[in-house]
Amino acid sequence: MKFHYVRIQGKELVENTMQGKGVFSICMQMLKDDVMDEEDTDLYKEIDDWFAHELPWPEPCKRQEKVVCWFKTETDTMMKMMQPVMWLLERYNHPYDVVYTNHPGEIVYEDQYQVCCKTDGKLIIEPVPESWSPDE
């Protein structure tokens, strides 16, 4: 199966979207908390500068709307640039998920590299289903 979108996100949820926190926000928090050593801080700042120059900043994100951004998988440039960011998360023991989908939600912004999709900001927690395993 070929997936069209990918998102790298932390295990913590963002209050307005109730979705996993994006890796840029995670790394900026690590910088603010002075978690990274100087060399790694410089590496992240270099990567962040590259993304700031190459990746458009979606208006819904600027306004802190209830949106989640996904990279398009049709170009691998963004994911190649994300490899050192994921390495930094690993180095500083910050858990994250790489999520692939073909159905990211209602697209409210799109450019050649990414889409931003609406989320209702609701977290649905369902009860544990009955076991589906066969009886012994």
C-alpha beads as a LAMMPS data file, in Angstrom:
LAMMPS data file: protein, C-alpha beads

136 atoms
135 bonds

1 atom types
1 bond types

-500.0 500.0 xlo xhi
-500.0 500.0 ylo yhi
-500.0 500.0 zlo zhi

Masses

1 110.0

Atoms # bond

1 1 1 0.000 0.000 0.000
2 1 1 1.317 3.451 -0.880
3 1 1 0.631 6.163 1.670
4 1 1 0.252 9.792 0.607
5 1 1 0.981 11.560 3.907
6 1 1 3.344 11.179 6.842
7 1 1 3.621 12.938 10.201
8 1 1 6.264 12.674 12.902
9 1 1 4.784 13.437 16.299
10 1 1 5.504 13.045 19.974
11 1 1 3.476 11.076 22.482
12 1 1 2.283 14.230 24.271
13 1 1 -0.944 15.834 23.068
14 1 1 -1.354 19.484 22.096
15 1 1 -4.232 21.131 23.943
16 1 1 -6.040 22.746 21.001
17 1 1 -5.862 19.770 18.609
18 1 1 -5.603 16.829 21.042
19 1 1 -3.126 15.350 18.547
20 1 1 0.514 14.402 19.040
21 1 1 2.882 17.357 19.344
22 1 1 4.877 18.013 16.171
23 1 1 8.628 17.470 16.153
24 1 1 9.447 21.136 15.555
25 1 1 7.531 22.080 18.696
26 1 1 9.209 19.280 20.627
27 1 1 12.687 20.402 19.578
28 1 1 11.942 24.058 20.281
29 1 1 10.820 23.056 23.784
30 1 1 14.030 21.088 24.232
31 1 1 15.987 24.215 23.218
32 1 1 13.984 26.363 25.628
33 1 1 14.577 23.840 28.425
34 1 1 18.314 23.756 27.555
35 1 1 18.223 19.973 27.129
36 1 1 20.515 19.694 24.101
37 1 1 24.243 20.213 24.156
38 1 1 25.670 23.080 22.092
39 1 1 26.594 20.995 19.051
40 1 1 23.113 19.449 18.860
41 1 1 21.491 22.851 19.398
42 1 1 23.476 24.192 16.454
43 1 1 22.453 21.190 14.343
44 1 1 18.773 21.700 15.123
45 1 1 18.953 25.442 14.442
46 1 1 20.569 24.736 11.058
47 1 1 17.810 22.265 10.163
48 1 1 15.100 24.615 11.436
49 1 1 16.563 27.456 9.332
50 1 1 16.506 25.202 6.265
51 1 1 12.847 24.339 6.853
52 1 1 11.989 28.002 7.516
53 1 1 13.523 28.891 4.163
54 1 1 12.201 25.957 2.112
55 1 1 8.841 25.086 3.684
56 1 1 5.981 27.588 3.546
57 1 1 4.466 28.477 6.936
58 1 1 0.716 27.767 6.584
59 1 1 -1.643 30.553 7.644
60 1 1 -3.809 28.178 9.740
61 1 1 -0.672 27.313 11.760
62 1 1 0.254 30.958 12.200
63 1 1 -3.215 31.564 13.626
64 1 1 -2.913 28.461 15.870
65 1 1 -6.075 26.987 14.422
66 1 1 -7.031 23.410 15.209
67 1 1 -4.967 21.927 12.396
68 1 1 -2.386 19.195 12.015
69 1 1 0.270 19.265 9.292
70 1 1 1.341 16.263 7.255
71 1 1 4.207 15.946 4.770
72 1 1 3.378 14.595 1.349
73 1 1 5.209 11.340 0.656
74 1 1 5.472 11.945 -3.104
75 1 1 8.646 13.956 -2.509
76 1 1 11.213 12.540 -0.120
77 1 1 13.130 15.797 0.428
78 1 1 11.325 16.690 3.636
79 1 1 11.715 13.244 5.174
80 1 1 15.416 13.211 4.330
81 1 1 15.772 16.509 6.177
82 1 1 13.781 15.101 9.102
83 1 1 16.251 12.239 9.674
84 1 1 18.623 14.322 11.842
85 1 1 15.640 15.693 13.800
86 1 1 14.492 12.159 14.567
87 1 1 18.079 11.333 15.514
88 1 1 18.024 14.220 18.014
89 1 1 14.764 12.923 19.500
90 1 1 16.344 9.480 19.856
91 1 1 19.536 10.931 21.349
92 1 1 17.583 12.776 24.035
93 1 1 15.196 9.869 24.693
94 1 1 12.118 11.701 23.484
95 1 1 9.546 9.166 22.202
96 1 1 7.830 9.828 18.895
97 1 1 5.711 8.105 16.267
98 1 1 5.961 8.159 12.494
99 1 1 2.357 8.030 11.288
100 1 1 1.365 7.296 7.693
101 1 1 -2.123 7.807 6.277
102 1 1 -4.130 8.332 3.128
103 1 1 -6.878 10.112 5.078
104 1 1 -5.374 12.969 7.112
105 1 1 -8.676 14.841 7.481
106 1 1 -10.265 17.872 5.833
107 1 1 -7.466 19.697 4.021
108 1 1 -7.586 23.445 4.670
109 1 1 -4.119 24.280 3.310
110 1 1 -1.853 22.631 0.747
111 1 1 1.464 23.360 -0.903
112 1 1 3.911 21.158 -2.804
113 1 1 5.329 19.630 0.391
114 1 1 2.543 19.473 2.960
115 1 1 -1.117 19.664 3.855
116 1 1 -2.821 21.082 6.943
117 1 1 -5.985 19.368 8.063
118 1 1 -8.728 20.382 10.446
119 1 1 -9.206 18.530 13.669
120 1 1 -12.096 19.013 16.047
121 1 1 -9.801 18.985 19.070
122 1 1 -11.696 16.113 20.659
123 1 1 -10.030 13.065 22.120
124 1 1 -12.134 9.939 21.922
125 1 1 -11.345 7.238 24.444
126 1 1 -13.219 4.003 23.979
127 1 1 -13.486 1.118 26.437
128 1 1 -11.278 -1.907 25.965
129 1 1 -13.101 -4.286 23.612
130 1 1 -13.911 -7.837 24.592
131 1 1 -11.177 -10.280 23.767
132 1 1 -11.355 -11.591 20.234
133 1 1 -8.904 -14.429 20.850
134 1 1 -10.229 -17.957 20.575
135 1 1 -11.051 -19.878 23.724
136 1 1 -8.355 -22.232 24.943

Bonds

1 1 1 2
2 1 2 3
3 1 3 4
4 1 4 5
5 1 5 6
6 1 6 7
7 1 7 8
8 1 8 9
9 1 9 10
10 1 10 11
11 1 11 12
12 1 12 13
13 1 13 14
14 1 14 15
15 1 15 16
16 1 16 17
17 1 17 18
18 1 18 19
19 1 19 20
20 1 20 21
21 1 21 22
22 1 22 23
23 1 23 24
24 1 24 25
25 1 25 26
26 1 26 27
27 1 27 28
28 1 28 29
29 1 29 30
30 1 30 31
31 1 31 32
32 1 32 33
33 1 33 34
34 1 34 35
35 1 35 36
36 1 36 37
37 1 37 38
38 1 38 39
39 1 39 40
40 1 40 41
41 1 41 42
42 1 42 43
43 1 43 44
44 1 44 45
45 1 45 46
46 1 46 47
47 1 47 48
48 1 48 49
49 1 49 50
50 1 50 51
51 1 51 52
52 1 52 53
53 1 53 54
54 1 54 55
55 1 55 56
56 1 56 57
57 1 57 58
58 1 58 59
59 1 59 60
60 1 60 61
61 1 61 62
62 1 62 63
63 1 63 64
64 1 64 65
65 1 65 66
66 1 66 67
67 1 67 68
68 1 68 69
69 1 69 70
70 1 70 71
71 1 71 72
72 1 72 73
73 1 73 74
74 1 74 75
75 1 75 76
76 1 76 77
77 1 77 78
78 1 78 79
79 1 79 80
80 1 80 81
81 1 81 82
82 1 82 83
83 1 83 84
84 1 84 85
85 1 85 86
86 1 86 87
87 1 87 88
88 1 88 89
89 1 89 90
90 1 90 91
91 1 91 92
92 1 92 93
93 1 93 94
94 1 94 95
95 1 95 96
96 1 96 97
97 1 97 98
98 1 98 99
99 1 99 100
100 1 100 101
101 1 101 102
102 1 102 103
103 1 103 104
104 1 104 105
105 1 105 106
106 1 106 107
107 1 107 108
108 1 108 109
109 1 109 110
110 1 110 111
111 1 111 112
112 1 112 113
113 1 113 114
114 1 114 115
115 1 115 116
116 1 116 117
117 1 117 118
118 1 118 119
119 1 119 120
120 1 120 121
121 1 121 122
122 1 122 123
123 1 123 124
124 1 124 125
125 1 125 126
126 1 126 127
127 1 127 128
128 1 128 129
129 1 129 130
130 1 130 131
131 1 131 132
132 1 132 133
133 1 133 134
134 1 134 135
135 1 135 136
